[in-house]
Amino acid sequence: MPTITINDNTWTGVSSPSREKRFKARAYRLPCPRGAFLTVELTLLVGALLQSLWIGGTAGTAIIIATCGIFFHLKAVDKSIVSFKNRYFLTDILVSTALGVSASALLFYIVPVLRPPVGAAVAATTIAALFPAALRPVLQYLIGRNILVEGILIVGTGELARSLYRMVANDRGFARRRDELGSRLVDDPEGLTDPGVVIDFARLNEIVARDRISRVIVAEQDAQAREALVAALLNPRLRGLDVCDAVDFYEEFSAKIWVEALDSEWFVFTHGFSHSRTNIAIKRLFDIVSAATLLVLTFPLLALVALAIKLTSPGPVLFRQVRVGLYGKHFTVYKFRSMRPDAELETGPVWTQENDDRVTASGRILRAFRLDELPQLINVLRGEMSLVGPRPERPYFVDRLSKEIPFFDLRHYVKPGITGWAQVMYRYGDCVEDACEKLQYDFYYAKHWSLGCDLGILLWTVRIVLFGRGR
């Protein structure tokens, strides 16, 4: 039978009678975040409960551990422990443990007879917090040995499926090992009523059963082809096969939104992007308290930085620049000056690059440890910025990038921040491609924002600052 080879990878085609349209399928093995991992975690949780009772604990200690375990799963800790790129892991554990202990304390207040001794409660909390952390390397080792993984199948007709395959194949965060499907092409022209529509996918079901596929990823944008593919997957879906869209799959396993595959309909119907008045008020209160506290605590450092800038280079201490903020409104951002005053006198607006020769000697230190960003705390207090959010861009680059990158303007529906998900996840950006990559992280943050998310980003930012890895 004929085969299709793309970049030395053979694709199995599930085709229509038209040789110009062929569904192609590609299989791999990916870490399975649920199922087996849930079983392992619950088994260890039962062991921890039994040990707690065996060493002289009470029912109260078992309640603490069990309640923390429930919140671990509500916060998807069992998913984050198997991720090789998840930087919220420790935050998820801390938040889940805090919620579990709080819920237990409320129960003990209502039913005092269940309250354990203070020492036993502390021991139970420690066990609850440490066991998922200890479990993580064990599970990741099993994943590396291709154990406890799920089989997935990507299907589609065009470049979208190929692009997704290439990204999955080249991204260590997606998969540790991949299985080949083989080189079988299904071509059954019998019973076709429309030469442009695929209606026979019997072999696709055979592939799903034969290769123990547990999830099918639909990477198809053509409406007719997508409808036919969905019809073919109806039977296996109702039998328990997990079927999801390419954008949702990409989001789940890469922690960013796939801009290339988006359309306006996705933004309208997808879950997330929920910014209630309560959440906005909580975020604003957190910003005000944190920014005011940081300004007070860092005031001596601010004075030393200002003195260093004044002594090492001519020009003002503070750098002012117009940026685009929430809903496209312009505002003036404040930073410690890290470049020569005439940095853009001859070139006009240009992106800052790594090892930029326009950066002063003191500016290199400021940038390495993000000390140049501290005056933006004033912007936070004024309500123009948040501690966490997409980085505000200059109007010149917003106009340019809006013409070159789909949906770029939509990032302005979230208040910009001093640090953000894109900053902790991606390197320094100095081109359109980098801006597009960061936009994908910005959309992910906008969709999944929560106070816990902000805390995780701030903790990771602290790590970057301490080790001098500013972006």
C-alpha positions in Angstrom: 0.0 0.0 0.0 1.2 3.6 -0.6 2.7 5.6 2.3 3.3 9.2 3.2 6.6 10.3 4.7 7.1 13.7 6.2 10.5 14.6 7.7 11.5 11.0 7.8 8.3 10.1 9.7 5.8 7.7 8.1 2.2 8.6 8.6 -0.7 6.2 8.4 -3.4 7.7 6.2 -7.2 7.3 6.6 -8.3 8.7 3.3 -11.1 9.9 1.2 -11.4 9.0 -2.4 -9.8 12.4 -3.2 -6.1 12.0 -3.3 -5.7 15.6 -2.2 -7.3 15.0 1.2 -6.0 12.3 3.5 -6.4 11.9 7.2 -3.0 11.1 8.7 -2.5 9.5 12.1 0.5 9.5 14.4 0.9 7.7 17.7 3.1 8.2 20.8 3.2 7.4 24.5 2.7 10.3 26.9 2.7 10.5 30.7 -0.7 9.5 32.0 -1.7 12.1 34.6 -4.6 10.2 36.0 -5.7 6.6 36.2 -2.6 4.6 37.3 -1.1 7.6 39.0 -4.3 8.2 41.0 -4.2 4.6 42.1 -0.5 4.8 43.2 -1.2 8.0 45.1 -4.2 6.7 46.9 -2.3 3.5 47.8 0.4 5.6 49.4 -2.2 7.8 51.0 -3.8 4.7 52.6 -0.3 3.6 53.8 0.3 7.0 55.3 -3.0 6.9 57.1 -2.3 3.4 58.5 1.2 4.5 59.6 -0.3 7.6 61.3 -2.7 5.5 63.3 -0.1 2.8 64.0 2.3 5.3 65.6 -0.3 6.4 68.1 -2.3 9.0 66.1 -6.0 9.5 66.3 -8.8 9.7 63.9 -8.0 13.4 63.6 -4.6 12.8 62.1 -6.1 10.5 59.5 -8.7 13.2 58.7 -5.9 15.8 58.1 -4.1 13.5 55.7 -7.2 12.4 53.9 -8.5 16.0 53.5 -5.1 17.1 52.2 -5.2 14.2 49.7 -8.6 15.4 48.5 -7.3 18.9 47.8 -4.3 17.4 46.1 -6.6 15.9 43.5 -8.8 19.0 43.3 -5.7 21.0 42.6 -4.5 18.3 40.1 -1.3 17.6 42.1 -1.4 14.1 40.7 -1.1 15.7 37.3 1.6 18.2 38.2 3.8 15.6 39.8 4.3 13.8 36.5 5.0 17.0 34.4 8.6 17.6 33.5 7.9 21.3 32.9 5.4 22.2 35.6 6.8 25.0 37.7 3.8 25.2 40.0 4.5 21.9 41.6 5.6 23.1 45.0 3.0 25.9 45.0 0.3 23.3 44.3 1.5 21.2 47.2 1.6 24.2 49.6 -1.8 25.5 48.6 -3.4 22.1 48.7 -1.9 21.3 52.1 -3.0 24.7 53.5 -6.6 24.2 52.2 -6.7 20.6 53.6 -5.4 21.8 57.0 -8.0 24.7 57.0 -10.8 22.3 56.2 -9.7 19.9 58.9 -9.5 22.7 61.4 -13.0 23.8 60.6 -14.2 20.2 61.1 -12.4 20.0 64.4 -14.0 23.2 65.5 -17.4 21.8 64.7 -16.7 18.4 66.2 -14.0 19.0 69.0 -13.9 15.3 69.9 -12.0 14.6 66.6 -9.3 17.1 67.3 -5.8 15.5 67.6 -2.9 16.6 69.8 -0.9 19.5 68.3 2.2 17.3 67.8 0.2 14.6 66.0 -1.5 17.3 63.8 1.9 18.7 62.8 3.2 15.2 62.0 0.1 14.4 59.9 0.5 17.7 58.0 4.1 17.0 57.3 3.3 13.5 56.0 0.6 14.9 53.8 2.9 17.6 52.3 5.9 15.4 51.8 4.5 12.3 50.3 3.6 13.8 46.8 7.0 15.4 46.8 8.7 12.1 47.4 6.4 10.4 44.9 7.3 12.7 42.0 10.8 11.4 41.2 9.5 7.8 41.4 6.7 8.4 38.9 9.0 10.4 36.6 11.4 7.5 36.6 8.6 5.1 35.6 7.6 7.5 32.8 11.2 7.6 31.6 11.1 3.8 31.4 7.9 4.0 29.3 5.8 2.7 32.2 2.5 4.2 33.3 1.9 6.1 30.0 -1.0 6.5 27.7 -1.2 5.9 24.0 -2.4 8.9 21.9 -3.2 9.3 18.3 -3.1 12.6 16.3 -5.3 12.7 13.3 -5.9 15.4 10.7 -5.6 16.2 7.0 -3.2 19.1 6.6 -0.4 21.2 8.1 -2.1 21.6 11.4 -1.7 17.9 12.2 1.9 17.9 10.9 2.8 21.0 13.0 1.3 19.4 16.1 3.3 16.3 15.5 6.5 18.2 15.0 6.0 20.2 18.2 5.2 17.1 20.2 8.1 15.2 18.7 10.6 17.9 19.5 9.3 19.1 22.9 10.7 17.1 25.8 7.9 18.4 27.9 5.4 16.5 25.8 6.9 13.0 25.7 9.8 11.0 26.8 9.4 8.2 24.2 7.3 7.8 21.1 5.9 4.6 19.4 5.7 4.2 15.7 2.3 3.2 14.1 3.8 1.7 11.0 3.2 2.5 7.3 -0.3 1.3 6.5 -2.5 3.4 4.3 -6.3 2.8 4.4 -8.0 3.5 1.1 -11.6 2.2 0.7 -13.5 3.9 -2.2 -16.6 1.8 -1.8 -19.9 3.4 -0.7 -18.8 7.0 -1.2 -21.6 9.4 -2.0 -19.5 12.6 -2.1 -16.0 12.5 -3.6 -14.9 15.4 -1.4 -16.0 14.0 2.0 -14.4 11.2 4.0 -17.1 8.8 5.4 -15.4 5.5 5.9 -13.1 5.2 9.0 -13.4 1.5 9.8 -9.6 1.1 9.8 -9.2 4.0 12.2 -11.1 2.1 14.8 -8.9 -0.9 14.1 -5.8 1.2 14.7 -7.2 2.6 18.0 -7.9 -1.0 19.2 -4.7 -2.6 17.9 -2.3 0.1 19.3 -4.1 0.5 22.6 -4.9 4.1 22.0 -6.6 5.8 24.9 -6.8 9.3 23.4 -7.4 10.7 19.9 -6.3 14.3 19.2 -8.3 15.9 16.4 -6.1 18.3 14.5 -8.4 19.4 11.7 -9.6 22.8 10.6 -11.6 21.9 7.5 -15.3 21.9 8.5 -16.4 19.0 6.3 -13.4 16.8 7.1 -13.8 17.5 10.8 -17.4 16.6 10.7 -16.7 13.3 9.0 -13.9 12.5 11.4 -16.1 13.3 14.4 -18.8 11.0 13.0 -16.2 8.2 12.7 -15.1 8.7 16.3 -18.6 8.6 17.8 -18.7 4.9 18.4 -15.3 4.6 20.1 -15.9 7.8 22.0 -19.1 6.3 23.5 -17.1 3.2 24.3 -14.7 5.2 26.5 -12.1 6.6 24.1 -10.9 10.1 25.1 -11.2 12.5 22.2 -10.0 16.1 22.4 -9.2 19.0 20.2 -5.6 19.8 19.2 -5.7 23.2 20.9 -6.9 21.8 24.2 -4.3 19.0 24.0 -1.5 21.5 23.2 -2.6 23.7 26.1 -2.7 20.8 28.6 0.8 19.5 27.8 2.7 22.7 27.1 1.1 25.2 29.5 0.5 27.7 26.6 -2.2 28.3 24.0 -1.6 27.3 20.4 -2.0 30.7 18.6 -1.5 29.1 15.1 -4.6 26.9 15.5 -6.9 29.5 17.2 -10.0 31.2 15.8 -12.5 33.7 17.3 -14.9 30.9 18.1 -12.4 29.2 20.4 -12.2 32.3 22.6 -16.0 32.6 22.8 -16.7 28.9 23.8 -13.6 27.8 25.7 -13.7 27.6 29.5 -11.6 30.0 31.5 -10.9 33.7 31.1 -13.2 34.2 34.0 -12.4 37.5 35.7 -15.2 38.1 38.2 -15.4 41.4 40.2 -14.5 39.4 43.3 -11.3 38.0 41.7 -10.3 41.3 40.4 -10.8 42.9 43.8 -8.8 40.2 45.5 -6.0 40.6 42.9 -6.0 44.4 43.3 -5.8 44.2 47.1 -3.0 41.7 46.9 -1.1 44.0 44.5 -1.5 47.1 46.7 -0.4 45.3 49.9 2.5 43.5 48.2 3.7 46.6 46.3 3.6 48.9 49.3 5.4 46.3 51.5 8.1 45.8 48.9 8.7 49.5 48.5 9.2 49.9 52.2 11.4 46.9 52.6 13.6 47.7 49.5 13.9 51.5 50.1 17.6 51.3 51.2 18.3 49.2 48.1 16.5 51.6 45.8 18.6 54.5 47.2 21.8 52.5 46.5 20.8 51.6 43.0 19.9 55.2 42.2 23.3 56.3 43.6 25.1 53.7 41.5 23.3 54.8 38.3 24.2 58.4 38.9 27.9 57.7 39.6 28.4 55.3 36.6 26.6 57.0 33.7 25.3 60.4 32.8 21.6 61.0 32.5 18.5 60.6 34.7 18.1 57.8 37.3 14.6 56.9 36.3 13.6 55.8 32.8 10.1 56.7 31.6 8.5 55.1 28.6 4.9 54.9 27.2 3.5 51.4 27.2 0.1 49.9 26.3 -1.9 48.7 29.3 -5.4 47.3 30.1 -7.9 47.7 27.2 -5.2 49.3 25.1 -4.9 52.4 27.3 -1.4 54.1 27.3 0.5 54.8 30.5 4.0 55.8 31.5 6.1 53.0 33.0 8.9 53.7 35.4 12.2 51.8 35.5 15.7 52.3 36.7 17.7 53.5 33.6 19.9 50.6 32.4 20.9 52.0 29.0 22.6 55.1 27.6 20.3 58.1 27.3 20.8 58.1 23.5 20.2 54.4 23.1 17.6 54.8 20.3 18.6 58.2 19.0 19.8 56.8 15.7 18.0 53.5 15.4 14.5 54.4 16.6 12.5 51.8 18.5 14.2 48.4 18.5 14.0 45.4 20.7 16.5 45.0 23.5 18.8 42.0 22.9 20.9 39.9 25.2 24.4 41.4 25.6 23.0 44.6 24.1 25.9 47.1 23.8 23.6 50.0 24.7 23.3 48.7 28.3 25.6 50.4 30.8 27.9 48.6 33.2 25.5 49.1 36.1 22.6 48.3 33.9 23.9 44.8 33.2 23.8 44.0 36.9 20.4 45.6 37.3 19.0 43.6 34.4 20.5 40.4 35.6 18.8 40.6 38.9 15.7 42.5 37.7 16.4 45.4 40.0 15.6 47.8 37.1 12.0 46.7 37.4 11.5 47.8 41.1 10.2 51.4 40.3 7.3 49.7 38.5 5.9 49.1 41.9 4.7 52.7 41.6 2.8 51.7 38.5 1.2 48.9 40.5 0.1 51.3 43.3 -1.4 53.6 40.7 -3.4 50.7 39.2 -1.7 50.8 35.8 0.0 47.4 36.3 -0.2 44.3 38.5 2.6 42.3 40.1 1.8 39.4 37.7 0.5 39.7 34.1 1.7 40.0 30.5 4.6 42.4 30.0 3.4 45.8 28.7 4.6 46.5 25.2 5.4 49.8 23.5 2.8 51.2 21.1 5.2 51.0 18.2 5.6 47.2 18.7 1.9 46.7 19.5 1.0 48.2 16.1 3.6 46.1 14.3 2.9 42.8 16.1 -0.9 43.2 15.8 -0.4 43.0 12.0 1.8 40.0 12.1 0.5 37.8 15.0 -3.2 36.7 15.2 -5.1 38.0 18.2 -2.2 39.9 19.6 -4.4 42.7 20.7 -6.4 40.3 23.0 -3.5 40.3 25.5 -4.6 43.7 26.5 -7.7 42.3 28.2 -5.5 41.5 31.1 -3.7 44.1 33.2 0.1 44.0 32.4 2.5 42.9 35.1 6.0 43.3 36.4 6.6 39.6 35.9 4.5 37.0 34.2 4.0 33.4 33.0 5.8 34.2 29.7 8.8 35.8 31.6 9.4 32.8 33.8 8.8 30.2 31.0 10.6 31.7 28.0 13.9 33.3 27.2 14.6 36.9 26.4 12.6 37.9 23.3 13.9 40.1 20.5 11.9 39.2 17.4 8.4 38.5 16.1 8.7 34.7 16.6 9.7 35.3 20.3 6.7 37.7 20.7 4.4 35.0 19.3 5.8 32.4 21.6 5.3 34.7 24.6 1.8 35.5 23.5 0.9 31.8 23.8 2.0 31.9 27.4 0.2 35.2 28.0 -3.1 33.6 26.8 -2.5 30.6 29.0 -2.1 32.9 32.0 -5.2 34.9 31.1 -7.3 31.8 30.8 -6.1 30.1 34.0 -5.4 33.1 36.3 -5.9 32.6 40.0 -4.3 33.8 43.2 -2.4 30.5 43.5 -1.2 31.0 39.9 0.2 34.4 40.8 1.9 33.1 43.9 3.6 30.3 41.8 4.9 32.9 39.3 6.1 35.2 42.0 8.0 32.3 43.7 9.6 31.3 40.4 10.5 35.0 39.8 12.3 35.1 43.1 14.3 32.1 42.1 15.2 33.8 38.8 16.2 37.0 40.6 18.4 35.1 43.2 20.3 33.2 40.5 20.6 36.2 38.1 18.5 34.9 35.3 16.5 38.0 34.4 14.4 38.0 31.2 
